Amino acid sequence: MTWPENKQSLSLRLSAQTCSFTNMKDGTTSTLGVDVPVSGIPTSVAELIEAAGGEQILIDKVNGWAIAHNTNTEARGRITDALEEVTGESRKTKQKASPTKSDPNNTIEVYDESEQTYTDRVCALKSWTREQMWDAVGAKVGTVPYKLVGEPRAGGPGRVGKEDAKKAETLLNGGDKMWQTAVQLLLQKNPGLEIPLQENGQPTVETLANAIKVNRIRQQKEADAELGLAA
């Protein structure tokens, strides 16, 4: 039984069949430090279909690229965030020089291990297989939406979750006494923690939320230790 083509599919197929392919362009690709000439670069959907060798092949290739570059990026971020929340084990970080006009000695915190290395390390600490790791974090990761055009993911150790950000906003909106008391307690309970202040004397939502995150992870580690679950 043959199903009727929808209008979009029919239009693409007819365009591919009737196109003279005179609009393909030349360009270059940069590799190994040089620009190499490239000819026959498609400039239309019909030319892409022809170059791919068929409409379905093109769809499969585009989907494969989108999942590898966009969906997987989002999935990795969700997995590492969930793994950190569930285990209390954070990704290793280091300080990197990031001079500014006002502070030539300014540094920022960056990750010192990849997402792959981090998950390998946590699985080894917990004696987990990948299936066991997924059992522990799958519900928190949820279903990742497909996106052909990716969005920049907030990166680095400074990124914070929505719940921590909401708590930080509540503290800051509660007045000076409220957030100042919280900052004092956070610094007291988390030796070595730093909460930079702005020129107006207040921390930003991000820096306060990150401090709340550090405190939450510490509490989780202590709770695990009491249960004999510490690595």
C-alpha positions in Angstrom: 0.0 0.0 0.0 1.3 3.4 -1.0 0.6 6.4 1.3 0.1 9.8 -0.3 3.0 12.3 0.1 2.4 15.3 2.2 2.8 18.7 0.6 6.2 19.5 2.1 7.7 16.2 1.1 6.3 16.5 -2.4 7.6 20.0 -2.7 11.1 19.0 -1.7 11.1 16.0 -4.0 10.0 18.0 -7.0 12.4 20.8 -6.2 15.2 18.3 -6.1 14.1 16.8 -9.5 13.7 20.1 -11.3 16.6 22.1 -9.8 19.4 22.8 -12.2 22.0 23.0 -9.3 23.6 26.1 -10.7 23.7 27.9 -7.3 26.2 25.7 -5.6 29.1 27.9 -4.4 32.8 27.6 -3.7 34.4 28.2 -0.3 37.1 27.2 2.0 37.5 25.0 5.1 40.1 25.7 7.8 42.1 22.7 8.9 45.7 22.2 10.3 46.2 25.9 10.2 45.4 26.5 6.5 42.4 27.3 4.4 41.6 24.5 1.9 39.4 25.4 -1.2 36.0 23.5 -1.3 33.8 23.4 -4.4 30.1 22.5 -4.8 28.7 23.8 -1.5 24.9 23.5 -1.5 22.9 26.7 -1.2 19.4 25.3 -1.2 17.4 22.4 0.4 17.2 20.8 -3.0 20.9 20.9 -3.5 21.4 19.4 0.0 19.1 16.5 -0.9 21.1 15.9 -4.1 24.4 16.1 -2.2 23.2 13.7 0.5 21.9 11.2 -2.0 18.2 11.4 -1.0 15.8 13.2 1.3 15.8 10.5 4.0 19.5 10.3 4.0 19.7 14.0 4.5 17.2 13.9 7.4 19.2 11.1 9.0 22.4 13.0 8.7 20.9 16.2 10.1 19.3 14.4 13.0 22.6 12.6 13.7 24.5 15.8 13.8 21.9 17.6 15.9 21.8 14.8 18.5 25.6 14.5 18.7 26.2 18.2 19.0 23.1 19.7 20.7 21.1 17.0 22.4 24.1 15.1 23.8 25.5 18.4 25.2 22.4 19.0 27.1 22.2 15.4 28.2 25.7 15.4 29.6 25.1 18.6 31.5 21.9 17.1 33.1 23.6 13.9 34.0 26.6 15.5 35.7 24.3 18.0 37.6 22.1 15.1 38.8 25.1 13.0 39.7 26.5 15.8 41.8 23.2 16.3 43.5 22.6 12.6 44.2 26.2 11.8 45.4 27.4 15.1 46.8 30.6 14.5 44.7 31.5 17.6 42.7 33.6 17.9 39.6 37.2 18.9 40.2 37.9 22.6 39.6 40.9 24.9 39.5 41.5 28.6 39.4 42.3 30.2 36.1 43.8 33.6 35.5 41.1 36.0 34.1 42.5 39.6 34.5 40.2 42.5 34.3 40.9 46.3 34.1 40.0 46.7 37.7 41.7 43.6 38.9 44.7 42.3 36.9 45.0 39.4 39.4 41.4 38.2 39.0 40.9 34.5 38.7 37.8 32.4 37.8 36.9 28.8 38.7 36.9 26.4 35.8 36.4 22.6 35.6 39.6 20.5 35.9 38.1 17.3 34.6 35.8 16.4 31.7 32.3 15.2 32.1 33.5 11.7 31.0 36.3 11.7 33.5 33.9 12.9 36.3 31.3 10.2 35.6 34.1 7.6 35.4 35.5 8.7 38.8 32.1 8.8 40.5 31.1 5.4 39.2 34.4 4.0 40.5 33.9 5.7 43.9 30.4 4.2 44.2 31.3 0.9 42.5 28.5 1.5 40.0 28.1 0.2 36.5 26.7 2.7 34.0 23.3 1.1 34.4 23.4 1.6 38.1 24.4 5.2 37.6 21.5 5.8 35.3 19.2 4.2 37.9 20.4 6.8 40.4 20.0 9.9 38.2 17.6 9.0 35.4 14.5 10.4 37.1 16.3 13.7 37.7 17.7 13.9 34.1 14.3 13.3 32.6 13.8 13.4 28.8 16.0 15.7 26.8 14.2 17.6 24.0 15.5 17.4 20.5 16.9 20.7 19.2 18.3 21.2 15.7 19.6 24.7 16.7 21.4 24.4 20.0 21.4 27.0 22.7 24.5 28.1 24.7 24.6 26.1 27.9 25.6 28.0 31.0 29.0 26.4 31.7 31.5 26.2 34.4 31.4 25.5 38.1 29.6 28.8 38.7 26.4 27.8 37.0 23.6 27.2 39.5 20.4 25.3 39.5 17.0 27.0 39.5 16.2 26.0 43.0 19.4 27.5 44.4 18.9 30.7 42.4 15.3 31.0 43.8 16.7 30.7 47.3 19.3 33.3 46.6 16.7 35.7 45.2 14.5 35.2 48.3 17.4 36.0 50.6 18.4 39.2 48.6 14.8 40.3 48.3 14.3 39.8 52.1 16.4 42.8 53.0 20.0 43.4 54.1 19.6 41.6 57.5 18.3 38.5 55.9 21.0 38.0 53.3 23.8 39.2 55.5 22.8 36.6 58.2 22.7 33.9 55.5 26.2 34.9 54.1 27.6 34.8 57.6 26.3 31.3 58.3 27.4 30.1 54.9 30.9 31.3 55.4 31.0 29.9 59.0 29.8 26.4 58.0 31.9 26.1 54.8 35.5 27.0 55.6 37.3 28.3 52.5 34.1 29.4 50.8 34.3 32.9 49.3 31.2 35.0 48.5 32.4 38.1 46.5 30.4 41.3 47.0 29.5 43.9 44.4 30.3 47.6 44.7 26.9 48.1 46.4 28.0 45.7 49.1 25.6 42.8 48.0 26.5 39.5 46.4 24.9 38.7 43.1 22.2 36.1 42.7 24.7 33.8 41.0 27.5 34.1 43.7 25.0 33.6 46.5 23.3 30.7 44.7 26.7 29.1 44.2 27.4 29.4 47.9 24.1 27.8 48.7 25.0 25.0 46.3 28.3 24.4 48.0 26.5 24.3 51.4 23.9 21.8 50.0 26.6 19.5 48.7 28.5 19.6 52.0 25.3 18.7 53.9 24.7 15.8 51.5 28.2 14.5 52.1 27.8 14.7 55.9 24.5 13.0 55.7 26.0 10.2 53.6 28.9 9.8 56.0 26.5 9.4 58.9 24.8 6.6 57.0 28.1 5.0 56.2 27.8 5.9 52.5 30.8 8.2 52.2 33.2 7.2 49.5 
